[in-house]
Every structure is written in structure tokens, then in C-alpha cells.
């Protein structure tokens, strides 16, 4: 059992701890620069490289995107009902309940657990989550659309290019493939470092609200993932990817949106910390179940 888990969890934990230690040491860390590097360079290359690693399995990638959308919609629906019934601010807490950390944490876990094919399918979750965040995040928090921002997001074009090459079975020339692999290699370490730094920077100032949001995200997400794999009788790598990605803790990007639109950023930051710490404690059991 431990022989399976250690190579999967250790790299993820060590990279996140490096980012956490960097934050606690008080060393300079330009979060905006790192975020831009990930979103504009690293993530598009990772998406293109991940789709290319599927070996002409376009239907399965599209199925992963569809499953990701199903997870998001179901979590949003259940979260909305629970928040309304409990009298909690829906606009502030709905996004953290809906969007898990399928990028910074989900991608490396799926890669180390299932290899390139797992990464390729996990990219489907990352792509769906990123698009939904850009479209519905500002709409929910600030009553405005974000189509212009979405059109300027490089991962969309990387996904289109990757799907085109996959569908028509057009291999990338060696120079392009090597370049994409090289650039994509920086994305996952940067994501984990950014996650660890966020944990070292954020505080838990509103423990009750933070714990409630964190519990909703993880319980609802995991339950939806289990329900999907059982109802659809999913198996193999796709089953594992769905279970891992659906159960991820609150995404760090939720804090950036909450801070921008003044929607309880302290509670959202606390939910990120609480859910991520709990996620690392429950990660061995989750990975074993997914395997």
C-alpha cells in the first residue's frame, strides 16, 4: 500500500511545503507574476501536452470535460440549496463550494497516480473549471460577464489546438513537441509552490464560516464524484481522475475573486486553508480509493 502512495503523494507534499516555507520565511514572492506565468505560459503548454498524451482518445477527453461540467453544476446546485436553507451569503460562498483545486493540486495528483493519460484526462477538468470560473465567477460575485477576459485566456486556444491535432491525428513537429514539454514541465511545480505559499500567507480569521464552506466543498464534491462513477459505471483511469478531481479542496482562485469583489475574502481564505489541510490528511485514503 505505502509503496503505491509514497511516489504519488510525496512530490506533491514536498513542493507545497517548499512554498509554505518560503512564505513563512518572509522571502519575496510575486504572486501576480507567478499566477501570470502559470495562466499565460505554463498552463496552456500543460493543456496542450496533456491532450497530446491521450494517444488519439478524443471521445474520452470530451467525456472528461462533460463529467467535469456535471460535477460543477451538481456542486453548485446542492451548494446553493444548502446555503439558502442555512441562511448563509450565497454570493460569497457559492463559488468556493463549487470550484475545487483541480489545477494546483488535482493535476499533479492525477499525473503521479495515473501517468500521462491521467494528466490528459485531468486537463479536461482543469479546462472546464477554468472556463467556468472566468465566465460565472464575476457574474455571481459582481453581476458582470467576463467574455473579454475569457477570449484573452491562452488555455482556451491551447485546448482548441490540442483537440484539433488529436481529432485529425496530426502529430506535432518534434521542435514544437519538445518546446511544449519543456515549458509544461514548469507548470505543476509552480502551481504547487503557489499553493504552499498561499497556505503560508492566508489566515483563518473566521473559523466557523471557513470550516462550514470547507466541509461543504469536500463533502459535496466527494459525494458527487462517487455518485457519478457508480451511476455511470466508470472504471480505469477515468474513474480515478473523477474521484480525485471532484474531491479537491477549495481553489485558491476563489480568494482572488472574493477579494476583488469584496465578498467575505477572510472567510474564503480560511476555507482554502482548512480544506487544503484536511485534504492532505485524507489524501492517502482518497488516492487508494481512486486507484
C-alpha positions as CSV (number, residue, x, y, z in Angstrom):
1,X,0.0,0.0,0.0
2,X,2.6,2.5,1.1
3,X,4.8,1.6,-1.9
4,X,1.9,2.9,-4.1
5,X,1.2,6.1,-2.1
6,X,4.7,7.4,-1.4
7,X,5.7,8.2,-5.0
8,X,2.3,9.8,-5.6
9,X,1.9,12.0,-2.5
10,X,5.5,12.8,-1.6
11,X,6.3,15.1,-4.6
12,X,3.1,17.0,-4.1
13,X,3.6,17.5,-0.4
14,X,7.2,18.4,-0.7
15,X,6.6,21.1,-3.4
16,X,3.7,22.6,-1.4
17,X,5.8,22.6,1.8
18,X,8.6,24.5,-0.1
19,X,6.1,27.2,-1.0
20,X,4.8,27.2,2.6
21,X,8.3,27.5,4.0
22,X,9.1,30.3,1.5
23,X,6.1,32.3,2.8
24,X,6.8,31.7,6.5
25,X,10.4,32.8,5.9
26,X,9.1,36.1,4.6
27,X,11.0,36.0,1.3
28,X,9.8,37.9,-1.7
29,X,7.2,36.0,-3.7
30,X,5.4,37.9,-6.5
31,X,2.1,36.1,-6.6
32,X,0.8,38.1,-9.5
33,X,3.9,37.3,-11.6
34,X,3.7,33.6,-10.7
35,X,0.0,33.5,-11.5
36,X,0.5,35.1,-14.9
37,X,3.3,32.7,-15.7
38,X,1.0,29.8,-14.8
39,X,-2.1,31.0,-16.6
40,X,-0.4,32.5,-19.7
41,X,2.5,30.2,-20.4
42,X,2.7,27.1,-18.1
43,X,-0.9,26.0,-18.1
44,X,-1.5,26.4,-21.9
45,X,1.6,24.3,-22.5
46,X,0.4,21.8,-19.9
47,X,-3.1,21.6,-21.6
48,X,-1.5,21.1,-25.0
49,X,0.9,18.5,-23.7
50,X,-1.8,16.7,-21.6
51,X,-4.2,16.4,-24.6
52,X,-1.3,15.2,-26.7
53,X,-0.6,12.4,-24.2
54,X,-4.1,10.8,-24.8
55,X,-3.0,8.9,-27.9
56,X,-6.0,9.8,-30.1
57,X,-8.7,9.4,-27.4
58,X,-10.7,12.4,-28.2
59,X,-14.0,11.0,-27.1
60,X,-12.7,10.1,-23.6
61,X,-11.2,13.6,-23.2
62,X,-14.6,15.1,-24.2
63,X,-16.3,12.8,-21.7
64,X,-13.9,14.0,-19.0
65,X,-14.9,17.6,-19.8
66,X,-18.6,16.7,-19.7
67,X,-18.1,14.9,-16.3
68,X,-16.3,18.0,-15.0
69,X,-19.2,20.2,-16.0
70,X,-21.6,17.8,-14.4
71,X,-19.6,17.9,-11.1
72,X,-19.5,21.7,-11.2
73,X,-23.3,22.0,-11.9
74,X,-24.2,19.5,-9.3
75,X,-22.0,21.0,-6.6
76,X,-23.4,24.5,-7.5
77,X,-27.0,23.3,-7.2
78,X,-26.5,21.4,-3.9
79,X,-24.4,24.2,-2.5
80,X,-27.0,26.8,-3.5
81,X,-29.7,24.9,-1.7
82,X,-27.7,24.3,1.5
83,X,-26.5,27.9,1.7
84,X,-30.0,29.3,1.1
85,X,-31.6,26.9,3.7
86,X,-28.9,27.7,6.3
87,X,-29.1,31.5,5.7
88,X,-25.5,31.9,4.5
89,X,-24.5,34.5,1.9
90,X,-24.9,32.7,-1.4
91,X,-22.9,35.2,-3.5
92,X,-19.9,34.9,-1.1
93,X,-19.8,31.2,-0.6
94,X,-21.2,29.5,-3.7
95,X,-18.0,29.7,-5.7
96,X,-15.8,28.2,-3.0
97,X,-18.3,25.3,-2.6
98,X,-18.4,24.8,-6.4
99,X,-14.8,25.1,-7.5
100,X,-12.2,22.7,-6.1
101,X,-8.5,23.0,-6.6
102,X,-8.4,20.8,-9.8
103,X,-5.4,22.6,-11.1
104,X,-2.7,23.3,-8.4
105,X,-3.5,20.0,-6.5
106,X,-5.6,17.8,-8.8
107,X,-3.3,17.9,-11.8
108,X,-0.1,16.7,-10.1
109,X,-2.1,14.0,-8.1
110,X,-3.6,12.6,-11.3
111,X,-0.3,12.7,-13.1
112,X,1.7,10.9,-10.4
113,X,-1.2,8.4,-9.8
114,X,-2.0,7.6,-13.4
115,X,0.7,8.9,-15.6
116,X,0.4,11.0,-18.9
117,X,-3.1,9.6,-19.6
118,X,-4.3,10.6,-16.2
119,X,-2.9,14.0,-16.7
120,X,-4.6,14.3,-20.1
121,X,-8.0,13.5,-18.6
122,X,-7.4,15.7,-15.6
123,X,-6.7,18.6,-18.0
124,X,-10.3,18.2,-19.1
125,X,-11.4,19.0,-15.5
126,X,-8.9,21.9,-15.3
127,X,-10.1,23.3,-18.6
128,X,-13.8,23.1,-17.7
129,X,-13.1,24.6,-14.2
130,X,-11.0,27.5,-15.6
131,X,-13.6,28.4,-18.2
132,X,-16.5,28.3,-15.7
133,X,-14.5,30.3,-13.2
134,X,-13.9,33.1,-15.7
135,X,-17.5,33.1,-17.0
136,X,-19.5,32.7,-13.9
137,X,-17.2,34.0,-11.2
138,X,-17.6,37.7,-12.0
139,X,-21.3,37.1,-12.9
140,X,-22.1,35.6,-9.4
141,X,-19.9,38.0,-7.4
142,X,-20.3,41.2,-9.3
143,X,-23.2,40.9,-11.8
144,X,-21.0,41.2,-14.8
145,X,-19.9,38.9,-17.6
146,X,-16.3,38.1,-18.4
147,X,-16.3,37.2,-22.1
148,X,-13.5,39.5,-22.9
149,X,-11.3,38.0,-20.3
150,X,-12.2,34.5,-21.4
151,X,-11.3,35.3,-25.0
152,X,-7.9,36.5,-23.8
153,X,-7.2,33.3,-21.9
154,X,-4.5,31.3,-23.7
155,X,-5.6,27.9,-22.3
156,X,-8.7,28.0,-24.5
157,X,-6.6,28.3,-27.6
158,X,-4.2,25.6,-26.4
159,X,-7.2,23.2,-25.9
160,X,-8.6,24.0,-29.4
161,X,-5.2,23.4,-30.9
162,X,-4.7,20.2,-29.0
163,X,-8.1,18.8,-29.8
164,X,-7.6,19.6,-33.5
165,X,-4.3,17.7,-33.6
166,X,-5.9,14.9,-31.7
167,X,-9.0,14.7,-33.8
168,X,-7.2,14.8,-37.2
169,X,-4.3,12.8,-35.9
170,X,-1.8,15.4,-36.9
171,X,1.4,14.9,-34.9
172,X,3.2,18.0,-33.6
173,X,6.6,18.5,-35.2
174,X,9.5,17.5,-32.9
175,X,10.6,21.0,-32.2
176,X,7.1,22.0,-31.1
177,X,6.6,18.9,-29.0
178,X,9.9,19.3,-27.2
179,X,9.2,23.0,-26.6
180,X,5.8,22.3,-25.2
181,X,7.1,19.5,-22.9
182,X,9.8,21.8,-21.7
183,X,7.5,24.7,-20.9
184,X,4.8,22.4,-19.5
185,X,7.3,21.0,-17.0
186,X,7.3,24.2,-15.1
187,X,3.6,24.4,-14.6
188,X,3.0,21.8,-11.9
189,X,5.9,22.8,-9.7
190,X,4.8,26.4,-9.9
191,X,1.2,25.5,-9.1
192,X,2.3,23.6,-6.0
193,X,4.7,26.3,-4.9
194,X,1.9,28.9,-5.3
195,X,-0.5,26.7,-3.3
196,X,2.0,26.2,-0.5
197,X,2.8,30.0,-0.4
198,X,-1.0,30.8,-0.3
199,X,-1.3,28.4,2.7
200,X,1.6,30.2,4.5
201,X,0.1,33.6,3.7
202,X,-3.7,33.2,4.3
203,X,-5.0,33.2,7.9
204,X,-8.1,31.6,9.4
205,X,-9.8,34.6,11.0
206,X,-13.4,33.3,10.8
207,X,-13.1,29.7,11.7
208,X,-16.8,28.8,11.9
209,X,-17.6,30.2,8.4
210,X,-14.4,28.8,6.9
211,X,-14.9,25.3,8.3
212,X,-18.5,25.3,7.0
213,X,-17.5,26.3,3.5
214,X,-14.6,23.8,3.5
215,X,-16.8,21.0,4.7
216,X,-19.4,21.7,2.1
217,X,-16.8,21.7,-0.7
218,X,-15.2,18.5,0.2
219,X,-18.3,16.5,1.3
220,X,-20.4,17.6,-1.6
221,X,-17.6,17.2,-4.1
222,X,-16.6,13.7,-3.0
223,X,-20.2,12.6,-2.9
224,X,-20.9,13.8,-6.4
225,X,-17.7,12.1,-7.7
226,X,-18.7,8.8,-6.1
227,X,-22.3,9.1,-7.4
228,X,-21.1,9.7,-10.9
229,X,-18.6,6.8,-11.1
230,X,-21.3,4.4,-9.6
231,X,-24.2,5.6,-11.8
232,X,-22.1,5.6,-15.0
233,X,-20.1,2.5,-14.0
234,X,-16.9,4.3,-14.8
235,X,-13.7,2.3,-14.5
236,X,-10.0,2.5,-15.1
237,X,-8.1,5.8,-15.1
238,X,-11.2,7.9,-15.9
239,X,-12.8,6.6,-12.6
240,X,-9.8,7.6,-10.6
241,X,-9.5,11.0,-12.2
242,X,-13.2,11.8,-11.5
243,X,-12.9,10.8,-7.8
244,X,-9.7,12.8,-7.2
245,X,-10.7,15.9,-9.1
246,X,-14.3,16.0,-7.6
247,X,-12.9,15.8,-4.0
248,X,-10.4,18.6,-4.3
249,X,-10.3,21.4,-1.6
250,X,-11.3,25.0,-2.2
251,X,-9.5,26.5,-5.2
252,X,-7.1,29.4,-4.4
253,X,-8.5,31.4,-7.3
254,X,-11.7,31.8,-5.3
255,X,-9.9,34.1,-2.9
256,X,-8.7,36.4,-5.7
257,X,-12.3,36.8,-6.9
258,X,-13.6,37.3,-3.4
259,X,-11.0,40.0,-2.6
260,X,-11.7,41.8,-5.9
261,X,-15.5,42.0,-5.4
262,X,-15.3,42.3,-1.5
263,X,-17.3,39.1,-0.9
264,X,-16.1,37.8,2.5
265,X,-12.4,37.3,1.4
266,X,-11.4,36.4,5.0
267,X,-13.8,33.5,5.2
268,X,-12.9,32.3,1.7
269,X,-9.2,32.4,2.6
270,X,-9.8,30.5,5.7
271,X,-11.9,27.9,3.8
272,X,-8.9,27.4,1.4
273,X,-6.5,26.8,4.4
274,X,-8.9,24.5,6.3
275,X,-10.0,22.4,3.3
276,X,-6.4,22.0,2.0
277,X,-5.0,20.9,5.3
278,X,-7.8,18.4,5.7
279,X,-7.2,17.3,2.1
280,X,-3.6,16.5,2.8
281,X,-4.7,14.4,5.8
282,X,-7.3,12.5,3.8
283,X,-5.2,12.3,0.6
284,X,-3.8,8.8,1.2
285,X,-7.3,7.3,1.6
286,X,-8.6,9.2,-1.4
287,X,-5.8,8.1,-3.7
288,X,-6.1,4.5,-2.6
289,X,-9.8,4.6,-3.3
290,X,-9.2,6.1,-6.7
291,X,-6.5,3.5,-7.5
